[in-house]
Amino acid sequence: MTALSDPQDHFAAEVDQWLQGLQQSLCRQLETFEPEIRFRDDPWRKPADSPLQGEGLTCVLEGGAVFERAGVARSLVRGAALPPSATASRPELSGRPFAAMGVSVVFHPRNPHVPTTHCNVRMLSVGGDGLPAVRWFGGGFDLTPYYGYDDDARAWHQAAAAAVGAHYGRFKRQCDDYFFLKHRNEPRGIGGGFFDDWQEGGEVEAFALTRRVGEAFWPAYAAIVQRRKDMPWGPRERRWQCQRRGRYVEFNLVWDRGTLFGLQSGGRTESILMSLPPLVKWRYNWQPEPGSAEARLYDYYLQPQDWLAKA
């Protein structure tokens, strides 16, 4: 997927190569939980007359024993005008030519005791007007449980802290703030780490941080899957899972900047919306029973807190 990159831009080629390897690695590792089913590869390229030029590979696994849907999407695109949703802190760059590359991951498990998870790593470059390219990185990973477990939450945040070091406190707060449904006044999940518009230390160090995040994601999540995938569940847990998935859909379609960026810039809709769960339920003004495990998710686990202090 380096055909769209400047052949002299060796740094961008290095980032692109790492993203390709990360996608392949995540797919192969998740398949260890699914001996009877494999990812379907869906390569794509934007048509020549499209306002957004680019190509990508969307890998999707559906109907597995452990994962109801798993998606790992990689893209490299160029456009003539950067959408406003691409950067919150640099509005002056809006409208300039840009190139974006990244890997986006969403895993929706079948067992409600296994949390949904999301990971994204990306680099965006903006040029034009005879000025040097401005580059920044973004990414992170977050966890959206349906039923909370202290040891899962602690281990998840320990993995995030190990990946980003001294930046953990800042990235955790940014994750809690970002993955928040303002129209519901509630968090999407228990967070992890999130960073955007990141240039600190220069592009080499920013890329190194992004690599650590991408490579820490799977070991942290796989350990939780292994602990929870065989726990018993029934219709009650399934109904709750589908209800909570509705919140996931609401966030992605209303607030997520990555989704909005993709749709506003003319991205590939099928790949952008692969993040949505396959089955969802909305019940009017439904509230969990007080004192139940479902209520404890809201009352305790979805409240931002210092999980490292609980270790």
Beta strands, then each sheet from edge to edge (+ up, - down):
strand 1: 40-45
strand 2: 52-62
strand 3: 67-79
strand 4: 98-109
strand 5: 116-126
strand 6: 134-144
strand 7: 180-181
strand 8: 186-187
strand 9: 191-198
sheet 1: 1+ 2- 3+ 4- 5+ 6- 9+
sheet 2: 7+ 8-
end
